[in-house]
Amino acid sequence: MTSARDPDLSTVNPHRVDAPPIDGARVDAARVDGSRIDGACVDAVRVDESRVDGARVEGSRIDGACVGAVRVDESRVDGARVDGSRVDGSRVDGACVDAVRVDTPPIDGVCVDAVRVDGPRIDGVDVELVNVDAVDVEVADGDSGGVDCCGGEPAAVVLARWVAGLDFTLLPNTVVEAAREHLIDAVGCAVAGIGRGAAEPALTVARGLGGPPEARLFSGARVGAVAAAFGNAVAVHALDFDDTHAGGLVHASAVTVPVALAVGEQTGARGSEMITALVAGLEVVCRLGASAPHGFHARGLHATSMCGVVGAAVTAGKLIGLDETRLAHAIGIAASGASGLLEFLHSPASTKQLHPGTAAANGILAARLAAAGATGPAGALDGEYGLFRTMTTREPDRDLLLGELGERWETTRIGIKPYPACQLTHASIDAAGEFTGSTPSALIVTLHPDAVPIVGGLEKRRPRSAYQARFSVYWCVAAMVVDGRVDLDTFEDLDRPEILDLAARTTVRAGAADVVAADAPGIVEGDGRTARVERPTGGRARTKAAANLGPGAEAVFAAVDPVSLLDAIEGCLS
């Protein structure tokens, strides 16, 4: 047994406190967030749920004197002199504690080495190996590694290892075919967007950035790979016609396909290498979004760009040959620069179209920085100040994020859009088709609660731009009833009285939240009739791409590598 050593309380080490901070020694009868903290010699205490009596915590009792810098978050306790700990659902850092893993309660002891506890009491000091189920967790170089919420390795490390080991021969045929279809769909959307001038500001900037002639814009200009990916990603997303993963509500291909093509052309990648890197990026983007469903959107953040920058970094990193260590750094760098605000929902601004472009460009930069020796935090995704806790205020679902890598393929679950409008309108558009040819006196549209603020606000009855109309369930449903279709031409004339009149007579209400918003049923009622579809029907990739690509479609379908595909795309636009 080793002897206890009291932390030095003469120096205050304040921690962030949700309610008022309590700093200083010998705090008596303090109350924070509904929890009582009674005891002496407590320095900088944060308590969310637990009761701490000095150095005594209910749940797993701690009877130790002079505990400094205590922090409790449900069951989180951080003490002095911590060499790094790993906790299931909580972090436990006590004085002189090295490599502790705890499944439920906080445990603050001194001189404890390699302890795992499932819920028992630890009383006193001089504890070594108490109720040990397993010795776990080593953290090197004094970095806690940004311990994730579920007690495993940091998510960035797990993802990087999987990506580094991914090989084309490991991809099932269904995954390869799905990746190719999303590749074709994305470039078709880009050609349509460029043809309608929707991406011109970004393409102008990309041409102006220039750089070494590493890659091509879809329109043919040779620029640096970063500039090419930026301009092309905006083109893919410019009409909001690109694919969507319902579980994560992310536009997965917009942030990965342009990177795969730009870096693939730069590096002379074979078709199989391009597809492998693309699948890696698609999987990461979709898993990040799905592991916190609606988490980013609820905080006013665009999940496509928040998660997409990491997927872009993975795609680029795979193509330039980063090993798992540098891939983990690339993920950390990329996540640290994640961005994208949803304020465009309340204005006719074009910022949403730009988000995939900045994500793609920053993802390539992150991979290049990692290759050059820059480092990123291992906990950038699921650490205390990582992407999820800071941007969604929730923990990611570890199973959805990391479970069954290489077995459960999210690439096959990405949906092809049949309508160039927000995915959250699609089921309602499908249902509204049953009213085509009629003139209902009024309509009631039932939406998933998460969808209402995005596409169902009252201000959306009268969109002020084509992009706002794409995010108006009123406009989209009315257009389907009046025209029997919702296509690119639907958003050209926003002053059509017959659509505006029906939109004004349409009411939106919130329905059940049994599934994620993008998979919710479409329910439209009018004049005593109810039309219902259980989920959006989706589209057919090649049929849609052929319409968007025009006469050059077959050359795009036949392309087998980045260079031949870019040649074919350029032909569609010439």
Order of alpha helices (4+ residues) and beta strands (2+ residues): beta-beta-beta-beta-beta-beta-beta-beta-beta-beta-beta-alpha-alpha-alpha-beta-beta-alpha-beta-alpha-alpha-alpha-alpha-alpha-alpha-alpha-alpha-beta-alpha-beta-alpha-alpha-alpha-alpha-beta-beta-beta-alpha-alpha-alpha
